[in-house]
Amino acid sequence: MRITTVNGQQTEVVSAFDRGLAFGDGVFETCRVRQGRIPLWDYHRRRLEQGLSKLSIPIDMGLLERYRSELLEADSRQDSVFKLTVTRGVTGRGYGFAGTETPTVICSVSDAPSMNSEPVDLAVCETKLSCNSSLAGLKHLNRLENVLLKAECQSRGCGDGLALNELGDVIETTHSNVFVCRHSRWTTPRLNLSGVRGVMRQFLLDELGPSVGIEVAETELSEADLLDVESAFCCNSIRGLTQVRSINGRNLEVNGVDFQRFQQGLKESRYSV
């Protein structure tokens, strides 16, 4: 079951002239709800505000918070998924805007997906991510690259794949960030040119890693570097941590000591409690 509001009113209808539909002019957040609250909302809100500022979309955050709270209070589920989309709103034809538009705020809550703890097999995708330092890291509405990546994975019969950018750097999977262990050192790809700075990724760098005593560095990671990967996992704010069983058919360590520490730390963190 899904419940949706647009600017605080229960409906699934938006204008045909909304710039989010026409140009992908907006940002969104997808959040795990536990016991009726969003445990990592501070991370989601920070990224949302950064994206809105980058796109110069003015928003009354107090009003946005009211829409969010009202919808979550109206939903009886304790474990669900909350999605928040903010677009620049409705304008006339053309890319230009006046800066006085009224943003469109779309909130929805739906059933949480089943938490599959099985490790995943990843293949390197042929589809490449573009490089754009202006948009790198943002959770903006232009997700066509992810659509193409997912279509490639489906055509190849694999559940998920690793995406490289045009420079050959490993960036992320179709829907998650990735962490790898090489030479007994944990790293995650630097995202200054491509990709999305995921909330779970940032939570792991800021809080989870330090809490379990494992240092994680942000570095460049090439396709050739994948041959040295000993173990790896994917992460996002909906599904948590998912082990990687193999990359391009090469088996990795599964259920290693470090991953168990990460997983146990996540279970004891504010994400799960």
Secondary structure as GFF3:
##gff-version 3
##sequence-region A 1 273
A	DSSP	beta_strand	3	6	.	.	.	ID=ss1
A	DSSP	beta_strand	9	10	.	.	.	ID=ss2
A	DSSP	alpha_helix	19	23	.	.	.	ID=ss3
A	DSSP	beta_strand	26	34	.	.	.	ID=ss4
A	DSSP	alpha_helix	41	54	.	.	.	ID=ss5
A	DSSP	alpha_helix	61	74	.	.	.	ID=ss6
A	DSSP	beta_strand	79	87	.	.	.	ID=ss7
A	DSSP	beta_strand	104	111	.	.	.	ID=ss8
A	DSSP	beta_strand	120	129	.	.	.	ID=ss9
A	DSSP	alpha_helix	144	156	.	.	.	ID=ss10
A	DSSP	beta_strand	160	165	.	.	.	ID=ss11
A	DSSP	beta_strand	170	173	.	.	.	ID=ss12
A	DSSP	beta_strand	177	182	.	.	.	ID=ss13
A	DSSP	beta_strand	185	189	.	.	.	ID=ss14
A	DSSP	alpha_helix	199	203	.	.	.	ID=ss15
A	DSSP	pi_helix	204	208	.	.	.	ID=ss16
A	DSSP	alpha_helix	209	212	.	.	.	ID=ss17
A	DSSP	beta_strand	216	219	.	.	.	ID=ss18
A	DSSP	three_ten_helix	224	228	.	.	.	ID=ss19
A	DSSP	beta_strand	229	236	.	.	.	ID=ss20
A	DSSP	beta_strand	240	247	.	.	.	ID=ss21
A	DSSP	beta_strand	250	251	.	.	.	ID=ss22
A	DSSP	alpha_helix	257	268	.	.	.	ID=ss23
###
